[in-house]
């Protein structure tokens, strides 16, 4: 997210592990066992720009930035 922000591209977490969120964190009795998939997704999923005014050039810019950061 920092790399995208440095390129002027907003991003954020794509999802949250609800069992970690404040209202539910103390209610482990409702959760049976570990939730590794939810934990992994909360740590790795990335929300990219998505709105009705996003142009093809914007999409290309986001993709180019991701490729540069991951490459």
Order of alpha helices (4+ residues) and beta strands (2+ residues): alpha-beta-alpha-alpha-beta-alpha
